[in-house]
Amino acid sequence: MKFPLLLAALAGLVLALFLLSLLTGVAQVAPGESLRALLFGDGGPLTLVMREIRLPRALLAVMVGASLGLSGAAMQGFLRNPLAEPGVIGISAAAALGAVLALQTGLAAAFTLALPGAALAGAVLGVSLILLLAGRGGGALPLILAGVALSALASALTSLVLNLSPNPFAANEIVFWMMGSLADRSFEHVWMALPVMALGWLALSRCGPGLEALTLGEDAAASMGTNLRRLRLLLVGGVAAAVGASTAVAGSVGFVGLVVPHVLRPLVGGRPARLLPAAALGGAALVLAADIAVRLVLPGRDLKLGVLMALVGAPVFLHLIWRMRGQP
């Protein structure tokens, strides 16, 4: 498939799912009436539902999906490994730790945006620690090792907080938040996450030429004029901003950055620069579809988005490992 046609098809899919997300909910209302309430509302209950509940939820699904898909494609291109995903450098775990501390200390109950704010702060501290541990070199191995160390440390501290929590209600809230969800989000979350995500998208979009050169190996890329140190800085900063903001507003949503680039890679000829925008649109479509599904499958039980993504992503992950068994 030609690349412009692929992007057009993905954009059309995202638009269709976005409209379907706006029309999906507990209230059984005709599509035309729902759209009229959204565009020309009179301030009634349906207008409130459309503008303050469904619209920000759909926007966040697009933003989170695009961030995770784009970050996954960038990480796989930099590490030259189709099994890589954004969580490999530990940013998700660091952001989750910040959110857990906000829930445990009561800040999340005292201030509306304390929870996403603490998660963003955790992501910032995490990326600072990664860059400090990885050193000045531009190679992938120090980055992976630093990410593994950060992820292990953040996960251990999160478990420690849960283990020592004297408040069972706070522990229960932490567990449910870590499952990932877009329910009960507002435009405050959209406006808080969007500038940070946009910085991440901008940084990652500039990684395309460097990732193309890196397919030939680090030495060949350096001989072609690619600044590996700058490329790594853009990649880590971009992933930290995009994934950190996503975790801040949606909790832990896994497998998007792993599944989407893998599915779309054959359609772009394996070219990392082309995979970046395609994975962003594909991630947005996948999260939109999953968020619609959680409202339809068990509408009365609040099925979590992260749980559904794990149920879908884990078999794909196993399939990837099965296919790679015979490769050198």
C-alpha positions in Angstrom: 0.0 0.0 0.0 1.3 3.5 -0.9 2.3 5.5 2.2 0.0 8.5 1.6 -3.0 6.1 1.1 -2.1 4.2 4.3 -2.0 7.5 6.3 -5.3 8.5 4.8 -6.9 5.2 5.7 -5.6 5.3 9.2 -6.8 8.9 9.7 -10.2 7.9 8.4 -10.3 5.0 10.8 -9.4 7.3 13.7 -12.1 9.8 12.7 -14.8 7.1 12.5 -13.8 5.6 15.9 -13.7 9.1 17.4 -17.3 9.7 16.3 -18.3 6.3 17.5 -16.7 7.0 20.9 -18.7 10.2 21.2 -21.9 8.2 20.5 -21.2 5.4 22.9 -22.3 5.5 26.5 -24.8 4.3 29.1 -27.5 6.7 27.9 -29.3 5.4 24.9 -29.7 8.5 22.8 -30.1 8.8 19.0 -26.8 9.7 17.2 -28.3 12.8 15.6 -29.6 14.1 18.9 -26.2 13.5 20.6 -24.3 15.3 17.9 -26.8 18.2 18.0 -26.3 18.4 21.8 -22.6 18.5 21.3 -22.5 21.2 18.6 -25.6 23.3 19.4 -26.4 22.3 23.0 -28.7 24.3 25.2 -26.9 23.5 28.5 -29.2 20.6 29.3 -28.1 17.2 30.8 -27.3 15.7 27.3 -25.1 18.7 26.4 -23.2 18.3 29.7 -22.7 14.6 29.1 -21.4 15.2 25.5 -19.2 18.2 26.2 -17.8 17.4 29.6 -17.7 13.6 29.7 -17.6 12.0 26.3 -15.7 14.6 24.3 -12.6 14.8 26.7 -12.6 11.1 27.0 -12.5 10.6 23.2 -9.8 13.3 22.9 -7.7 11.7 25.6 -8.0 8.3 23.8 -6.6 9.8 20.7 -3.8 11.6 22.6 -2.8 8.6 24.7 -2.9 6.2 21.8 -0.9 8.4 19.5 1.7 9.0 22.2 2.1 5.3 23.0 2.1 4.2 19.3 4.6 6.9 18.3 6.9 6.2 21.3 6.8 2.4 20.6 7.8 2.9 17.0 10.7 5.2 18.0 12.0 2.8 20.7 11.9 -0.1 18.3 13.7 1.9 15.6 16.4 3.1 18.0 17.0 -0.3 19.7 16.4 -2.1 16.3 14.3 -4.7 18.2 10.6 -5.4 17.3 10.0 -6.5 20.9 10.9 -3.1 22.4 8.2 -0.8 23.8 8.1 2.5 25.7 8.2 0.9 29.1 11.7 -0.5 28.4 13.3 2.7 29.7 11.2 2.8 32.8 9.3 6.1 32.3 5.9 4.5 32.8 7.0 2.9 36.1 8.5 6.3 37.3 5.3 8.1 36.4 3.2 5.5 38.1 5.3 5.8 41.3 4.7 9.6 41.4 0.9 9.0 41.0 0.9 6.3 43.7 2.7 8.7 46.1 0.0 11.3 45.4 -2.7 8.8 46.2 -1.1 7.5 49.3 -0.3 10.9 50.8 -3.7 12.3 50.1 -2.6 15.0 47.7 -4.8 13.5 45.0 -7.9 14.0 47.2 -6.9 17.5 48.2 -6.2 18.9 44.7 -7.9 18.0 41.4 -4.7 17.8 39.3 -2.4 16.6 42.0 -2.5 13.0 40.6 -1.5 13.8 37.0 0.9 16.4 38.2 2.7 14.0 40.5 2.9 11.4 37.7 4.5 14.0 35.4 7.0 14.9 38.1 7.8 11.2 38.5 8.5 11.0 34.7 10.7 14.1 34.8 12.8 12.6 37.7 12.9 9.3 35.9 14.3 10.7 32.6 16.8 12.7 34.6 18.0 9.6 36.3 18.1 7.6 33.0 20.3 10.2 31.4 22.6 10.3 34.4 23.0 6.6 34.5 23.3 6.1 30.8 26.2 8.5 30.6 27.3 10.7 27.6 27.6 7.9 25.0 25.0 7.5 22.3 24.7 3.7 22.4 21.6 1.7 23.0 23.0 -0.7 25.6 23.6 1.9 28.4 20.0 3.2 27.8 18.5 -0.2 28.1 20.4 -1.0 31.3 19.5 2.3 32.8 15.9 1.8 31.9 15.8 -1.7 33.4 17.4 -0.3 36.7 14.9 2.6 36.8 11.9 0.3 36.1 13.0 -2.2 38.8 13.5 0.6 41.4 10.2 2.3 40.6 8.3 -0.9 40.7 9.9 -2.0 44.0 9.1 1.4 45.6 5.5 1.2 44.3 5.1 -2.3 45.8 6.6 -1.0 49.1 4.1 1.8 49.2 1.3 -0.7 48.7 2.8 -3.1 51.3 3.1 -0.4 54.0 -0.2 1.4 53.2 -2.2 1.8 56.4 -5.3 2.9 54.5 -7.0 0.0 52.7 -9.1 2.5 50.7 -6.0 4.3 49.4 -4.4 0.9 48.5 -7.6 -0.1 46.6 -7.6 3.2 44.7 -4.0 2.8 43.8 -4.6 -0.7 42.4 -7.6 0.5 40.3 -5.7 3.5 39.0 -2.7 1.3 37.9 -5.1 -0.8 35.8 -5.5 2.2 33.4 -8.7 4.0 32.5 -10.1 7.0 30.7 -13.3 7.2 32.7 -14.2 10.3 34.6 -11.6 12.5 32.9 -12.3 16.1 32.1 -10.9 18.9 30.0 -8.6 19.8 32.8 -6.7 16.5 32.1 -6.7 17.3 28.4 -5.2 20.8 28.8 -2.7 19.5 31.3 -1.4 16.6 29.2 -1.6 18.2 25.7 1.3 20.6 25.9 3.6 18.0 27.4 2.5 15.4 24.8 3.0 17.9 22.0 6.6 18.5 23.0 7.1 14.7 23.0 5.5 14.3 19.5 7.7 17.1 18.2 10.9 15.6 19.6 10.1 12.1 18.3 9.1 13.4 14.8 12.6 14.8 14.5 14.1 11.3 15.1 13.0 9.9 11.7 16.2 10.6 9.7 18.4 9.4 12.5 16.4 6.2 12.9 16.6 5.6 9.1 20.4 5.8 9.3 20.6 3.6 12.4 19.1 0.7 10.5 22.6 0.2 9.1 24.2 0.1 12.5 25.6 2.6 14.9 29.0 2.9 13.3 27.5 3.3 9.8 25.0 5.9 11.1 27.8 7.9 12.8 29.9 7.8 9.6 26.9 9.2 7.7 26.8 12.2 10.1 24.2 11.1 12.5 24.7 12.5 16.0 23.9 9.5 18.1 24.1 11.5 21.4 21.6 14.1 20.1 19.3 11.3 18.7 19.3 9.5 22.0 18.5 12.8 23.9 15.6 13.5 21.5 14.3 10.0 21.8 14.5 9.8 25.6 13.0 13.3 26.1 10.3 12.6 23.6 9.3 9.3 25.0 9.4 10.7 28.6 7.1 13.6 27.7 4.6 11.5 25.6 4.5 8.4 27.8 4.8 10.3 31.1 1.8 12.5 30.2 -0.1 9.5 29.0 0.5 7.6 32.3 -0.4 10.8 34.2 -3.9 11.0 32.8 -4.8 7.4 31.9 -2.8 5.2 34.3 -0.8 2.2 33.0 -1.9 1.2 29.5 0.4 -1.4 28.0 1.1 -3.2 24.8 0.0 -0.3 22.5 3.6 0.7 21.7 4.4 -3.0 21.1 1.5 -4.2 19.0 0.8 -1.2 16.7 4.4 -0.7 15.2 4.6 -4.5 14.7 1.4 -4.6 12.8 2.1 -1.6 10.6 5.8 -2.2 9.9 5.3 -4.4 6.9 2.9 -1.8 5.4 5.6 0.9 5.4 8.4 -1.3 4.1 10.1 -1.4 7.4 11.2 2.2 7.2 11.3 3.8 10.7 10.7 7.3 9.5 7.4 6.3 7.8 6.5 4.1 10.7 6.4 7.0 13.2 3.3 8.8 11.9 1.6 5.6 10.9 2.1 4.2 14.4 0.7 7.4 16.0 -2.5 7.1 14.0 -2.7 3.3 14.6 -2.2 3.8 18.3 -5.0 6.4 18.4 -7.3 4.0 16.6 -6.4 1.1 18.9 -7.0 3.0 22.1 -10.2 4.5 20.8 -11.5 1.0 19.8 -10.5 -0.5 23.2 -12.1 2.4 25.1 -15.3 1.8 23.1 -15.1 -1.9 23.9 -14.8 -1.4 27.7 -18.1 0.5 27.6 -19.9 -2.1 25.6 -18.5 -5.4 26.9 -19.3 -4.9 30.6 -21.1 -1.5 30.9 -22.0 -2.0 34.5 -18.7 -3.3 35.9 -16.2 -0.6 34.8 -13.8 -2.9 32.9 -10.4 -1.1 32.9 -8.8 -0.1 29.7 -5.4 -1.4 30.7 -6.8 -4.8 31.5 -8.4 -5.1 28.1 -5.2 -4.0 26.3 -3.3 -6.6 28.3 -5.7 -9.3 27.3 -5.3 -8.3 23.6 -1.6 -7.5 23.7 -0.3 -10.5 25.6 -1.3 -13.0 22.8 0.3 -10.8 20.2 3.5 -10.6 22.3 3.6 -14.4 22.6 3.1 -14.6 18.8 6.0 -12.3 18.2 8.2 -14.5 20.4 7.0 -17.6 18.6 7.9 -16.1 15.2 11.3 -15.1 16.4 12.3 -18.5 17.7 14.2 -19.6 14.5 15.8 -16.2 13.9 19.5 -15.8 14.7 
